[in-house]
């Protein structure tokens, strides 16, 4: 199933270029906090599935291009992210990274991106007004967690995967010796975490370790690699994160970027496509407002 969040946090099933509104399966109590509907759906997936099918049958299809897609999960408790998780990416940015030589996600663990930086398909990455800094794209497979878990061994970790999505980990690079801000902040500007266009449930992804991941900037192919090249795989990432804190249904894991990372500027159009998951385009704009503290 392809599950999309759209308009005012409604939930839809995507089939081809059609969308079926199934928001009615979520309790009315959640109308008071609609951004939590998807977390509820994921947490209650097993028991809600029969009603979801019935709701889909009763729902009239609408055109997918007539709705505004939100982040595949608009309000996850956590957005975990793996640094340095593809061999060919390690080293390609020279001294513009904070990763110590040769260390991968296995040694470094995870970092966090702010959930407030999420944006959906067709959305916008906002660069700080007047910035002269370098901003890069990172094309990543996102994992959506299906159930609560703590100390999950890698042998059982895939039971905790609800589905997958496409994620762009947009990043402001450090200027060595001049400005070396914390990684989480540099990756959490408004719109810096496009996630979408939807969640594909795990049962429909035949080989999460062998998916082609591509990213274009203005139709120029910049990144093309297989998730098979990941150093720390999905199962080991779940083991690693759940060794630190409890996983929550709806949590997002950005699994790291392959090689080909490079800059984008105001006016660019980014497009990410991951095999068996989907594709989406994202605009890059400059903010209208000058922030009181510029970057
Ligand atoms: Mn990344």
Boltz pocket constraint, residues with backbone or C-beta under 6 A from the ligand:
constraints:
  - pocket:
      binder: B
      contacts: [[A, 81], [A, 82], [A, 83], [A, 138], [A, 140], [A, 169], [A, 254], [A, 256], [A, 257]]
      max_distance: 6.0
